[in-house]
Amino acid sequence: MARAIVIGAGLAGLKAALELRAAGLDVVVLEARARVGGRAFSFRDPADGTLLDNGQHVILGCCTEFLKLAHEVGVPDAVALPPALAVPVYKDGERSMLASLPAAGPLHLAAGMLRYRHLSLRGRLTALKAAARLARGGPAGPCTFADWLKGQGHTADDIAALWNLLTVSVFNADAAELDAQAAIRGFRFGFEGGPSKAALGLMRRPLGDVAEAARRRLEAAGVPVHLRARVESLAFAQGRVCGVRLADGHTLASEVVVAAVPPAHLSRLVRTLPQSADLVADLDQFGVNPILNVYLWYSRPVMSDVALAAVKSPLQFVFNRGELVGGPPGLIALSLSAAREWVGIDKGMILRRLLPELEHILPYAASARIERARLVWQSDATVVLTPNAARRRAFPATAWPGLTLAGDWTATDWPCSMESAIISGTRAARAALA
């Protein structure tokens, strides 16, 4: 059997390894960290042993590859998926529902927008117009999603009350920085498939369970997953990539290398390859946005919903962590995407800004005691698909025989997400086999 090396044990790398092993290749997975999962993992809080996630990820019903992988590796109960989208959204203390209604095609969300009270009547009608344009296509040239929405007649308040909630949660980017074509392609997956495709699925198991289950499946199939195995460079000879060099000085030979790593890491790996300047220049254009998760241990339950959102507020999404995954019943998680504004602010100041807003939405929180709070940063959570970066997403095949690429940031047409990572792993493996 031909040897294949997969660099990176995130979801993209694990999926690529599963595909390559299923095709009969002898596969080795190399991961620099001491765990699998990449940027989607779980860990135990040292204070009380509670299992936490690095981020409170959500899955839409259109994320069929993630759902399929969860079934294949033996954790089909990882996600609770309702039949349609139904998310409580708060604005200035008032509650409205962002929901799908029974209807065919993109009309399911369009109809729901008519009942979304955080938009003015004019804003709701404009949202219907924008939704119809989403189905037909976007601008001919590069521009931001916010500029495209303004061209459809949306005001800044409309964008803040609806579209920015969606872009921040789905793309980890503000509409003012997000590429319009990338946003439109991403939203189509949820708009066009009917209510079930837009449903907001919530993780009912720790996030790391999916990656750990994939690791167990690989090892049962004879695929070693080496942790703390940092790849320093790619071996190149006779016109092809033929292996990797590790930080400990060892070299591993292979016929296939799948690099399932972020752009900054890939840039370092390919710099020594011939004629790599154009790819390196593209990779160096990718920026990242952080995500901040705030875990709060309340003395008693303070939240009846399993999840809710807030607009025109420092809050974004609030999750009833104790109800969703188990653990202390008063544990909730605040998820703040595109969180650059919070970088450098100390924990006390962050809590002083968030807690009054939270108590405005959750009245029971005002009378409950916060026993503990923990901030969890993911500084490089996702690539920002700006108009510049969105057109530089790499395809799986490269100019160098023997090397293919995977990662949520590659050219999958999906937002940079777990779904995109899994799709990219499949495509990279198929490109390698071809």
N, C-alpha and C positions, 0 to 999 in steps of 0.2 A: 504493500500500500504506500502511496505517496504521503510524505509528511507535510502537514499544514500547521503553521504557527499563527495563532490569533493573539494579537497584542491588545490587551484590555478585556476585563471581565465585567464590564457594564452589560446592560441588556443587549446592546448591539453586538458585542463580542460573544456573549453567551449564545445568542441566536445564530450567529455565523458558525460557531463551533458545532452546534447541534445539526445544522444543515450539512456541514462538511462531513461530519461523522456519519450521518445518515446516507451520504453518497459513497461511503466506504473508505474515506481517507483516515489516515493515522494523524490525529490532531493533538496539539499541545496548546494550552491557554496560559499566557503569561500576564500577571497582574502586578503592578507596582505596589498597590496598597496591601494592607493586611486583611482585606475583605473583598467580597464580590459586590456587584450592584452599581459600581460607578457612582453617579450622582443621585442614585435612588436607593437608599439603604436605611437600615434601622440600627439602633444602638440602645444600650441600657443606661438609664440615668443613674449615675453613681450614688445619688443620695438615697433612693428607695428602690432601685432596680426596675422601675417602670420602663417598659419597652417603648421608645419614642422613634419617630421617623425624622430624617433630616429635613423633610418637607411634607406637607399634607397634600399629597398628590390626588388628583381626581382623574376619572376616566369617562369619556363620553361614549355613548352607545355606538358611535361610528368607529371606535377604536377596536376593530374586530381582531387585529393581529395580536394585540395585548391580551384580549380575552381568550383567544385561541391558544396562545403560549401558556397562559395560566392553567388551562385545562390539560394541555399536553404534558406539563411537568408535575401535575398532581395537586394543584391548589385551585380548583374551580370555584371555591367559595371566597376567593380573594377580593372580589368586587361585588357589591350589591347594586344592581342596575334596575332602576324603576322603569316603567313603560314609557315615560315621557319626561321632558324637562319640567321641573317645578322647583324654583328656588325663591325663597323669601328674600326680598331686597329692601333695605331700609335707607331712607333719605330724610334727614332732619327729624328723625324719630318716627316717621310715617312708614308703614309697611305696605308693600305691593308685591305681587308675584310676577316673576319672569317665567312664563310657562308656555309650553306647546299646547295647542288644541288639536283635536282629531281633524286632520285635513291631509290631503295628498301633497307630496312634493314640498316645495319651500313655503307653501301656504300655512303649514302648521305653526311656524314661528311668526309669520306675518300676522296671522289672526291673534296670536297671543300678545303681540305688541300693542294691539288696539286696547287691551285691558291694562297695559302697563302704566300706572298712574304717575310714575316719576317723569314721564314725558308730557309736555303740553299736547293738546289735541293736534296742533299743527306739527309738533315733533313726532307724534305717532304716525301721522299721514306721511311725513317725510321719511320715517323709518320704513314704511311699507314700500315707498318708492326705491329707497336704497336696497332693500331686500330683493326687489325685483331685478335691480341692476346687478346685484351679486350673482344671480343666476345666469345673466347674459354675458358677463365679463366686466373687466375693469378698464382702467386707463391704458392708452396705447404706450405711454412712456413712463419712466420712473417718477414716482411721487409718494408722499407719505399717505397713510390711510386717513389721517385727519384732514389733509388737504382734499382728498377725494370726497370725503363725507361733506365737507363744506361746499364742494361743488355740486352736491346733491341737494343743498339747501339746509343742512344741519347747522344749528348754532353751537357755540362752545358748550352751553349748558346741556344740549341734547347729547353731545359726544360724551360729556362727563357722566351723564345719568344712565347711559346705555352702552354705547360702543366701547368706551374705555374700560368699563367693567369686563367686557368680553375680551378685549385685546390683552389686558393685563393678566387675566386668569388663564387664557389659552396660550398666549405668545410670550408672556413675561416681558411685555413691552408696552409703553404708552402709544396710543394711536398716533401721536405727533412724531414718533421716531420709527414706527413700523411701516414697512413697505406695503403699498396698497395692493399690489398683485398677490403678494404672499398672504395678506389678510383675506383677500377675496377667495383665493384657492382654499385656504384653511377653513373658512366658514362654510364653503360649499359642502364639505363633508358632513356637516351637521344640518345644514339647511335643506339639502336636496333629498335626503333619504327618508323623510317622514319623522314623526314624533319619536320613535324609538332610537333613531340615530343621534338625536340631540339630547337624549336623557343624560343626566349627570350621575355617573356611577361613583360611589364612594368606597374607598378601601375599607374592608371589614377585617383584614388581617394586617399585621405590620408590613410595611412596604418591602422590607428586605426578604420576606418569605418567598416571593416569586423568584428573585435571583438565587437564593439559596436552594430552592427546589430545582432550578435549572442546573445549578452546579452539581447537585446530587445525581441528576439524570445523566449528566456528562460523565461523571466519575463511574457510575454504574455501567456505562457503555465503554469504559476503558480510556476515557479522555482525562489526563491529569490537568488539574487547575493549580498552577504554581502561584502562590501569593508571595509578596515581597520580592518579586522577580522583575526588576526594572530593566527595560530595554533602552540601551544608550544609542544604538545606531542600527542601520540596516546593512547587511552584507550584500555587496553587488559584485558580480563577476560574469564575464562572457555575455554581457548585454542584458542581464536580468537580476532581479532581487532573488537572492538564494539563501537567505537566512537572517539571523539577528545576532547582535553582540550585546551581552548583558553587562550590567554595571559591575558584576563580580569578575569580569574578564572572560567568561565563557562565551563561546560562539556556538549557536545551534543552526544546523543546516536544514533547509526545507525547499520544497518545490513551490509552495504557496505561502504567502504572508498576507494576512488580513490585518490592517491597522485600524482598530476600532477605538480611536482616541480623539480628544478634542483638537481643534485647529492649532492651538499653540504648541501642543505636544507633537502633532504631526509635522509642523514646520521644522522643529528641531530634528526630527528623524530623517526628513527627505533632503535637508540642505546639502548633504554630501553626495547625493545622487547626481549623475550628469543631467544637464539641462533642466534643473529644478527651479530656476530663478522665477519663472512665471507663476508656478504653483505656490512657491513661498511668498511671493508678493501678494497673491490672492489670500492666502491663509492669514497673513499679517494684518489684513483689513478687518478681520472678524473681532468684534468686541463682545463682552458678556455683561449680563445683568445679574445682580444678586437677588436672592430671596431671603427674607427674614421670617422665621417662625418663632412665635412667642407662646410658650406653654405656661398655663396658669393652673395651679392646684388650688381649687376652692374647697372650703370646709364642707360644702354640701352642693348638690346639683343646682345649677343656676340657669340651665338652658333646656328648653323643651324640644326645639328643632334639632335635627342632626347636623344641619349646615345652614348658614345664611350668609348674605352678602350685604355690603354697605357701599353707597356711592356718595361722592362729594364729602368724604370723611377720611380721616387717617386710617380707619379700618378698611379692610377689603373683604376677606372671607373669615368666618368664624366657624369652627368645627367642634362638635360635641365629641371630643376624643374618647371620653370614658364610655359613651354609648356606642360609638362606632367600633372601637377595637378592644374595649375592655380596659380594666385597670381602675384607678380611683374614679368614683362616680362624678366627682366634681372637676375632673380634668378637662379643660378646653384648650384649643389651639387656635391662635390667630395667625393667618398666613398673609404676608405682605410681599407681593411680587413687585418686580422692577423697583427694588428697594434702595436705590442709590441715595435717595434723600436721607435715609436713616444711617448711612455709613458714618462712623466717627462720633455718633451720639451715644452717650453712656446709657446703661441699662435703666437707671433711675429716671432720666429724662424721657426715655422712650415710654416707660410705663405711665409717667405723669401725663403724657399726651394721649395715650391709648385708653386708659381706664375710664376717664369720664365719658368718652364716646361709647365704650362698651356698656357702661351702666345705664346710659340713655336708651340703649337697645334692649338690654337684659336687666330689667328692674331688680330681679332677685340678686344680681351680682352686687348691688349697692349694699345689701344687708348681710352678705356672706363675707367670710374672712378669707383673704388670700394667704394660704399657708406657705406657698413657694412660687417663684417665677423663674423660668429659664429661657434664655434667648439662644436660638440655634440658627447660625448663619450658613448659607450656602453661597459663597462669594462668587462662584463661577457657574451659577445654576444653569443658564442657557445662553446660547449665542443670540445676539440681538439681530433680527432680520431687518436691518435698515435697507433703504433702496440700494445702497452700495453693496452690502453684504449678501442680500437675497439673490443677486445675480452672479455670485461667486461660489455658490454651493457646489461642492465637488461631486462628480459622478463616481460610481464604484470602480470602474476600470480606470487604470492610469496609463501613462506613457511608458511605464517600466513593466515588462512581463514579470509575472510572479508576485506583483503587489496589487491588492485591491483595498478599497477604503470603505469604512462603515462609520456610523455615528449619527446621532439625531440631527446634526447640522448639515449633513450631506443632502444631495438633491433628491429628496423623496416627495416634494410638493407639500408635505405635512408641516405643521408647526414643529419647532424643536421640542420634542416630547418623548415619552416612553414609547408611544406608538411609532413615531418616526424612527427611533433607535432600532426597534425590532424589524421594521420594514427594511431598514438599511442593512441589517445583518443578513437577512435573506438575500438581498440583491448582491451584496458583496460576495457571499458564498457562491452564488450562481455565476457571477462574473469570473470568479477564480476557477470554477469548474469548466467554464467555457473556454 
